[in-house]
């Protein structure tokens, strides 16, 4: 759930751990569309018959597909500063792909705000650790330190 906070109290959100997001099913259609978009059609992603012969036993999502879902999940957990009018993706400090996401697995994001700083007046740089969990798996799909900038009026 998105939370709003006054800019004077934004420092209180450092260390804040919003609730995990809802689950999202990564089906073969989603994987195929991502493959088409990125032109990455390696068989492990798009050919279920060939993928059966791999150690995974099935197709797996692209690591970058899991990472790209951060934009979708952020709509469920973001902390926005009152007066917010735009957010900008600033990049990543660290990204690790830990475990593959097998087709029809469900994933969700578990966020933690690591730091918030001001770069320019009206601009706030957020560093958020986001762990992409795989339902019923011990290890996550991905752990990333995502940098975003919020602009306020």
Secondary structure, DSSP 4 states (H G I P E B T S, - for coil): --EEE-GGGGGGGTT--PPP---EEE-HHHHHHHHHHHT---HHHH-HHHHTTSTTSS-B--HHHHHHHHHHHHHHH-EEETTEEEEEEEEEEEEEE-S--BTTEEEEEEEEEEEEEEEETTEEEEEEEEEEEETT-SS-SEEEEEEEEEEE-
